[in-house]
Amino acid sequence: MTAPAPRPGIMDIRPYVGGESAIEGVSRIIKLSSNEGALGPSPKAVEAMRAMAGEIHRYPDGGAEELRQAIAERYGLDASRIVCGAGSDELLGILCRAYAGPGDEVLYSAHGFLMYAIAAKACGATPVTAPEVELTAHVDNLLAAVTPRTKILFLANPNNPTGTYLPASDVARLRAGLPEHVLLVIDAAYTEFVSRNDYTSGIELVEAGNNTVVCRTFSKMYALGGLRLGWAYGPENVAGVLNRVRNPFNVGSAALAAGLAAFNDTAYAELCKAHNDYWLPWIAERITALGLAVVPSVCNFILVRFPTEAGKDAASADKFLRSKGVIVRAMGAYGLGDCLRITIGTGEENTIVVETLAAFLSGGKAA
Ligand SMILES: Cc1ncc(COP(=O)(O)O)c(C=O)c1O
């Protein structure tokens, strides 16, 4: 019997593999593989979810009215141009489906977030990458890779898994150099962690035209990855497209309730930011002092490069860490097989990672 065939491109997708959370035979796991919030969600978000639990037979507010209003008020945005999604992943996928298809190209930098390739292939478009310089997106290289078939440019700013970012002036230069019909999608998933004067999430570029959209998430700073909540801010034309293509009830009521409570708990978000501000340099300095190369990060994770020498390499380090219950992220899928990505955890977790890496480098063997 002939099986139904998916559209061309679908079977080329390498399915996304999320960070692991368990190791057989190890009871205490330290999970630093998915850039989740180190301190967990705001207690107010958890309470809000509990409080609405008896109402989950009701459909959610498909327009996410209250949350959009709160976001608009905080950032001075037009609420009618905010669109919520089931994680920013959903919004990235919808943008691809709506603006690209077979014969079109979707462009991003060499070590851009993995979902861009998946979203491009899923809609039949061709993913195209531009070389980075020092593991950072490069404006001229991206512009040089634009062809008449380019429909979307995804820029994660800052980027996962490298942790690097482009200053606002570079992003503006990128926008100015792109043909007007190319949609620039600025994926600002880690924006809340960034403390740099020359950085912006890119909202000003959204306001300046009709061809730039910014995506944000509640999965990182707000630590609600399990609920799936993100939002996009675009010009009227792009918001209108997102609202046509998304499912009518794409964000669940628990996500909306917890998201609003987390968003309004600014004291907790500040605590999480302060935690990251302290531990990001702490862990980077100590791992550098161990003799490993750490890519400068403005996010809640670091990318660490290992020697290629057998027994000292990233795969051996990964194995050793796992034998001690520490799960970080192997980077082979990103073409960075000599690196591991480590999420900033609690103070205790960060200390254990550094100690475990020190033990590995001084000749420790995986159990
Ligand atoms: C750069 C980037 N964009 C988007 C996402 C997806 O986030 P969400 O949980 O909102 O789908 C991630 C998650 O790791 C990410 O690193």
The ligand as a Tripos MOL2 file, in Angstrom:
@<TRIPOS>MOLECULE
LIG
   16    16     1     0     0
SMALL
NO_CHARGES

@<TRIPOS>ATOM
      1 C1         16.3610   31.9980   20.7960 C.3       1 LIG1
      2 C2         15.1180   31.2770   21.1980 C.ar      1 LIG1
      3 N1         13.9720   31.5910   20.6140 N.ar      1 LIG1
      4 C3         12.8300   30.9810   20.9450 C.ar      1 LIG1
      5 C4         12.8010   29.9850   21.8980 C.ar      1 LIG1
      6 C5         11.5150   29.2890   22.1560 C.3       1 LIG1
      7 O1         10.9350   29.6970   23.3030 O.3       1 LIG1
      8 P1          9.4420   29.3330   23.6770 P.3       1 LIG1
      9 O2          9.5340   28.4850   24.8900 O.co2     1 LIG1
     10 O3          8.7770   30.6400   23.9130 O.co2     1 LIG1
     11 O4          8.8270   28.5960   22.5240 O.co2     1 LIG1
     12 C6         13.9690   29.6140   22.5540 C.ar      1 LIG1
     13 C7         13.9590   28.5350   23.5470 C.2       1 LIG1
     14 O5         14.9340   27.9640   23.9100 O.2       1 LIG1
     15 C8         15.1630   30.2750   22.1970 C.ar      1 LIG1
     16 O6         16.3200   29.9360   22.7640 O.3       1 LIG1
@<TRIPOS>BOND
     1     1     2 1
     2     2     3 ar
     3     2    15 ar
     4     3     4 ar
     5     4     5 ar
     6     5     6 1
     7     5    12 ar
     8     6     7 1
     9     7     8 1
    10     8     9 2
    11     8    10 1
    12     8    11 1
    13    12    13 1
    14    12    15 ar
    15    13    14 2
    16    15    16 1
@<TRIPOS>SUBSTRUCTURE
     1 LIG1         1 GROUP 0 **** ****
